[in-house]
């Protein structure tokens, strides 16, 4: 099958896509615009935008979305979904079943507390764009229990695109390239090197709203500026990988008066001390856990635990000032809500974000 790169979507097999964005208004005057519909044998990606003026009572995550005319099933209902906010619009992504071969028109029915719409969409085939010079690669590098594979490289008139995957055989780990959830900035971005010693830094996607919808775990895309004609013998460098592990845990006796080291998600974390504290905004008392943020242990470090229990009761967790997804740093402390901090005797930390330091270096070789 032919795989092509679609800006804003990612790599897909040849299939059908929306010919042009379509806008409809509901009876209350609110506009919805379907900006993308891409269907392949694996499924359909739908992206639509709902007009938004800051109302707090609009919950597009609860929209009922039905695709009519796509198959012998009169109403195909979605699987995955996501909602973000951008420029006075709620941007919604949905995963739907594939459109059957030969169909060139579908209707998208959207029903929610923002309004009701039925949007007619015309579709056209895609997948034979000769402007894309694509070459399969299939090379990889493994370190720190993580394998990064370059599947292909595509040269386009305005960009160089690398299709890449990060995977781990370590139980419980879900890995992503760069920072948390695959976000990256200039410090965690991927880099290309050529035989002349030149380095090309990825056009990093720092915002979760810029991530591509994808149904395949570990799949990612690196976009670079167009390469010079004499660039050859390429090598992809991945400086960092993050993993989140919801199965790991560690038990700590309270109070902690001197440093102790525990392991979470295969990485050591040093707890300096615990103390009584208050949650921000006068939301009540908490146990504060002070953490050592200065040290990497064998090129790994815990960014933050994901949850916590006190004396067997789940309490949740606060990361203080939060975490910077594109370039995470270890949390200097966490706050665990507790009605009587001085009475707590056992702390259980559950799950963790862990960062791994490379670099991974994957040979791509000559471009097409």
Secondary structure by P-SEA (a helix, b strand, c coil): cbbbbbcccccccbbbbbcbbbbbbccccbbbbbcbbbbcccbbbbbbbcccccccccccccccccccccccccbbbbcccccccccccbbbbbbbccccccccbbbbbbbcccbbbbbbbbbbbcccccccbbbbbbcccccccbbbbbcbbbbcccbbbbbbbbbbccccccccccccccccccccbbbbbccccbbbbcccccccccccccccccccccccccccccccbbbbbbcbbbbbbccccccccccccbbbbbbcccbbbbbcbbbbbbcccccbbbbbbbbbccccccccccccccccccccbbbbbbccccccccccccccbbbbbbcccccccbbbbccccccccccbbbbbcccc
